[in-house]
Structures are given as structure tokens and as C-alpha cells.
Amino acid sequence: MLDGKRLLVTGIATGDSIAAAVAERALLSGAEVWVAAFPRDVPAAKAVAATFPKPVTVTAVDATSEEDLTVLEEDVRRQWGHLDGVLHAIAFAPQAALTGIIDVPANAVETALRTSVWTYSAFGGMLGRLAPPSGASLVGLDFDSERAWPVYNWMGPCKAALRSLNGYLARDLGTVRVRSNLVAAGPLRTRAASGIPDFEVLVHSWARQAPLLWDPTDASGVADVVCFLLSDLARLITGEVIHVDGGFHAMATWLNQSKC
Ligand SMILES: NC(=O)c1ccc[n+]([C@@H]2O[C@H](COP(=O)([O-])OP(=O)(O)OC[C@H]3O[C@@H](n4cnc5c(N)ncnc54)[C@H](O)[C@@H]3O)[C@@H](O)[C@H]2O)c1
């Protein structure tokens, strides 16, 4: 499905990272993969990459640094010449922004927005400049942001902003045949998830309410849909958000109560 595609994958911190599942499946589907990892996570990303079915390049990139992004873009241009797709799997919020909404210091919110939202537009710009004439695909990861959760706090508005940005990037990148889409995943036990206070509330809600059995330790179903969006099969899809959440988003809350 991804034969010959040159893909940049961000967001590998552990073997449980959603991005690790995507990179592995993309390699098995015929892609070449370049991993851009947060500098502190490079040793761990290299250890994960060593388990992949094919060798990959791993470079250090702080996605909030314009300088790092410029260096990455130049490296990719020099070594690969073009880029067919990018997975953006980056999110971070300081604890203060994850424990509440009101009276959170502005700099905590700024960090969360810069890391979790602005970086998506930065990779979109990079892909727009590196895409071949046949086009390319940008994919990001959402957590359903249409309602307020009992947990999640400022990551909720961050994801809502990401969703809005997805539409604007689809608008502006469409002219160079670059698509922008999000996959809204259900709760998966990753390092980022472990930083969200009371994350288990979400896991338990899914166990009660999702019509399909949801395994919070298995990112492969999410990875498969990301790979589809990175492929030519999705060549006419842009500005879309695909829920890969076992159907949770489509259920009314009364079902939750009736099953309790
Ligand atoms: N785990 C879930 O339940 C879930 C559900 C829906 C969406 N998501 C989203 O999936 C994406 C990946 O998260 P994950 O759950 O795989 O967790 P993860 O902790 O494995 O990945 C998050 C990644 O963000 C990277 N990162 C943070 N700041 C960075 C920076 N400045 N520069 C470069 N990289 C940086 C980290 O190095 C890490 O690899 C995130 O956008 C997250 O919000 C996760």
C-alpha cells in the first residue's frame, strides 16, 4: 500500500507510541521511514527502531524549534529529495495544564499549544515544500475534541484547535496536492497518556460504551488507518477526521448508563 513512499514519522518515545506502530506497519507496507524524535527520546527511539523490519534513519528534532525544523528539512531534501508523507504524533502539556482549566498559568497553555498544535502547521509547511508533483499526505492524531471530558483539560482545547487547523491546512496545501487528515483515536496506554491525570476514567468509559471491543494496549488499528491515509488509496480525502475509537463517538451517553 505504501510501496516506494518516503515518510517522516515523528513521536516515537517508547515501543507503545502510536508512531512506533505506524512506522512498523508503514515499513511492512513498503515505505521508507525517517524518524524524527525529540532529542531526549532519541536513544529510546533508536532502541525501538532496532526492532523494525527494515533500517530507518533516526534524527533529533525538537519540533517547537524553528532552527531544528529548518535543519531537518534541509537534511531530508539533501538525502531524499522529496517527502511523500508525514505523521505528526506530537503532544505535550505541562502538568498545570492537564490538571485544570481555570487559573492555569498562560505559559503552560502556550507550551501546550505550541507543541501540540503549532507544530502540525510547521510540518504541513515542510511537507508542502518537499512534496513531489504527485502530492503528499500529512496525518495527525486527535482525541475527540467535540465535548468536554471529565479529564484531559487543556489538551481538549489543543485538540479542538488541531482539528480546526486540519481544515485550514487542507485548504492551503490542496493547491500543491498535499492532503491533511486526522485520526481520532480512542484511549491508548502510552507515555503521553500516563501524564494525563485520571486517564483510566477514559479507558473505563470505553470498556463500557464502545460498541467494538477496545484494547487500550493495541495501537495497530489506529496505525492501519494512518497508513491508509498516507497511501494513494486516500488521494481524494482531505480536511477529514476519521474516528478509530471502536465506535465510542457515535454512542449517546444513555447507553453508558444503561450498561452500568
Ligand atoms: N494515547 C492516547 O490515548 C491518544 C489518543 C488520541 C490521540 N493521541 C495522540 O497521539 C499522539 C502521540 O501520542 P502517544 O499517545 O503515542 O504518546 P507518546 O508519548 O508515545 O508520544 C508523544 C510524542 O510527542 C513527542 N514530543 C513531545 N514534545 C515534542 C517536541 N517538542 N518535539 C518533538 N517531539 C515531541 C514525544 O517525544 C513523544 O514521542 C499525540 O498527539 C496524542 O495526543 C493519543
PDBQT file of the ligand as one rigid body, heavy atoms in Angstrom, charges set to zero:
ROOT
HETATM    1  N1  LIG A 301      -2.593   7.718  23.821  1.00  0.00    +0.000 N 
HETATM    2  C1  LIG A 301      -3.844   8.102  23.572  1.00  0.00    +0.000 C 
HETATM    3  O1  LIG A 301      -4.798   7.684  24.240  1.00  0.00    +0.000 OA
HETATM    4  C2  LIG A 301      -4.106   9.041  22.433  1.00  0.00    +0.000 A 
HETATM    5  C3  LIG A 301      -5.416   9.157  21.947  1.00  0.00    +0.000 A 
HETATM    6  C4  LIG A 301      -5.679  10.044  20.908  1.00  0.00    +0.000 A 
HETATM    7  C5  LIG A 301      -4.648  10.803  20.379  1.00  0.00    +0.000 A 
HETATM    8  N2  LIG A 301      -3.387  10.672  20.884  1.00  0.00    +0.000 N 
HETATM    9  C6  LIG A 301      -2.318  11.496  20.298  1.00  0.00    +0.000 C 
HETATM   10  O2  LIG A 301      -1.355  10.664  19.687  1.00  0.00    +0.000 OA
HETATM   11  C7  LIG A 301      -0.156  11.410  19.576  1.00  0.00    +0.000 C 
HETATM   12  C8  LIG A 301       1.008  10.539  20.013  1.00  0.00    +0.000 C 
HETATM   13  O3  LIG A 301       0.921  10.296  21.390  1.00  0.00    +0.000 OA
HETATM   14  P1  LIG A 301       1.117   8.861  22.054  1.00  0.00    +0.000 P 
HETATM   15  O4  LIG A 301      -0.117   8.574  22.791  1.00  0.00    +0.000 OA
HETATM   16  O5  LIG A 301       1.633   7.884  21.066  1.00  0.00    +0.000 OA
HETATM   17  O6  LIG A 301       2.198   9.155  23.188  1.00  0.00    +0.000 OA
HETATM   18  P2  LIG A 301       3.800   9.175  23.173  1.00  0.00    +0.000 P 
HETATM   19  O7  LIG A 301       4.211   9.746  24.492  1.00  0.00    +0.000 OA
HETATM   20  O8  LIG A 301       4.335   7.861  22.806  1.00  0.00    +0.000 OA
HETATM   21  O9  LIG A 301       4.121  10.224  22.009  1.00  0.00    +0.000 OA
HETATM   22  C9  LIG A 301       4.128  11.620  22.185  1.00  0.00    +0.000 C 
HETATM   23  C10 LIG A 301       5.367  12.092  21.472  1.00  0.00    +0.000 C 
HETATM   24  O10 LIG A 301       5.442  13.512  21.436  1.00  0.00    +0.000 OA
HETATM   25  C11 LIG A 301       6.833  13.789  21.358  1.00  0.00    +0.000 C 
HETATM   26  N3  LIG A 301       7.122  15.171  21.644  1.00  0.00    +0.000 N 
HETATM   27  C12 LIG A 301       6.700  15.918  22.701  1.00  0.00    +0.000 A 
HETATM   28  N4  LIG A 301       7.211  17.161  22.615  1.00  0.00    +0.000 NA
HETATM   29  C13 LIG A 301       7.964  17.191  21.477  1.00  0.00    +0.000 A 
HETATM   30  C14 LIG A 301       8.739  18.189  20.838  1.00  0.00    +0.000 A 
HETATM   31  N5  LIG A 301       8.859  19.424  21.337  1.00  0.00    +0.000 N 
HETATM   32  N6  LIG A 301       9.385  17.862  19.689  1.00  0.00    +0.000 NA
HETATM   33  C15 LIG A 301       9.284  16.621  19.163  1.00  0.00    +0.000 A 
HETATM   34  N7  LIG A 301       8.541  15.641  19.704  1.00  0.00    +0.000 NA
HETATM   35  C16 LIG A 301       7.907  15.924  20.855  1.00  0.00    +0.000 A 
HETATM   36  C17 LIG A 301       7.437  12.856  22.399  1.00  0.00    +0.000 C 
HETATM   37  O11 LIG A 301       8.840  12.694  22.197  1.00  0.00    +0.000 OA
HETATM   38  C18 LIG A 301       6.663  11.589  22.125  1.00  0.00    +0.000 C 
HETATM   39  O12 LIG A 301       7.355  10.787  21.201  1.00  0.00    +0.000 OA
HETATM   40  C19 LIG A 301      -0.354  12.685  20.379  1.00  0.00    +0.000 C 
HETATM   41  O13 LIG A 301      -0.734  13.721  19.503  1.00  0.00    +0.000 OA
HETATM   42  C20 LIG A 301      -1.522  12.321  21.271  1.00  0.00    +0.000 C 
HETATM   43  O14 LIG A 301      -2.251  13.448  21.725  1.00  0.00    +0.000 OA
HETATM   44  C21 LIG A 301      -3.095   9.806  21.891  1.00  0.00    +0.000 A 
ENDROOT
TORSDOF 0
